[in-house]
Amino acid sequence: MRRFGFLLRPGWLALALVVIVFTYLCFSVLAPWQLGKNAKTSRENSQIEHSLTTPPVPLKDLLPQQDSSASDAQWRRVTATGHYLPEVQVLARLRVVDGNPALEVLAPFVVDDGPTVLVDRGYVRPEQGSQVPPIPPPPSGTVTITARLRNSEATTQGKEPFSKDGVQQVYSINTAQIAALTGVRLAGSYLQLIENQPGGLGVVGVPHLDAGPFLSYGIQWILFGVLAPIGLGYFVFSEIRARKVDRQTPTDTAAAPMTVEEKLTDRYGRRR
C-alpha cells in the first residue's frame, strides 16, 4: 500500500475532491437539468403540433371546475361563450413579440355556466420607452371567443406587481397572483386569443417548433461526468509508473580516475 501513499498528500486529496464534486454535479444536477429542459420542450412541441391539427373544443370540457388547471391540454384550441369584465385590466410587462418590446393585455372572462378565466387579449407596443398606450376596451355583452389554453406562469422572484399609468402591471401571467391582485377568482389556466377574436389585439403567436440544444448538452454533461474519474485514474497510474521507473534507475557511482591517455583523448578528441 506504500505505493499509493502519495494520494494522501494535500494536492492529490484536493484533486480527488474536485473530481468527486464535479462528477456528482454532472450526474445529479447539470445533466438532469438539460435533459429535463429537453423533455419539457419536446412535450410542448408535441402539444403545439397537436393543437394545430385538432378542432377547438368547449373550454368547459377541459376546465370543469373553477379552480382547476389543464397542464396536459396546454396549447389546445378552445371556445368559450361569456362576457369580459371590462373594469378589470392587467398588463404583463417585459414581453417580446417579433423581436420588439410589448405589453400583453389581460382581462377576466366570465364563461356562461362555467369558471371565470383570465384572457390574454394580445399585445400592444409601449410608447416612449415603457409608457402604456391607449388600449381599446373589450366588447360588452355576450361574445364567443376561440383561444389557446395556456398554463399559468411561475412568478418572477423580486418582481412584485405595481400600478403605473393607472393600470395594474405584472411581470408574469400567474393566475393566482392576478386573482389576488384583482380580487377576481380565476381558473388555474388562462386563454391566449388567436386571430380575429372579440376583444383581440395584436396576436401573440405560438413558439417555433425547435427542440433546441438541450439534449446534446445533457449528453455532454454525462460524458464529462464519466471522463472526469477516468482522467483522475490516468493521472494516478502515470504517477505510479513514474515512481516505479525512478526506483529501478541505478544510482550514479563514483567515477574511476582517468589515465593520462584518457585525459588526452578527452581533451583533444584523439591521441596525438
Secondary structure, DSSP 4 states (H G I P E B T S, - for coil): -GGGGGGGSHHHHHHHHHHHHHHHHIIIIIHHHHHHHHHHHHHHHHHHHHHHHS--EEHHHH--STT---GGGTT-EEEEEEEE-TT--EEEEEEEETTEEEEEEEEEEEETTS-EEEEEEEEE--BTTTBPPP-PPPPPS-EEEEEEEEPPPPPPTT---EEETTEEEESS--HHHHHHHHT----SSEEEE-SS-TT--B---PPP----SHHHHHHHHHHHHHHHHHHHHHHHHHHHHHHHHHHHSPPPPPPPPPPHHHHHHHHHSS--
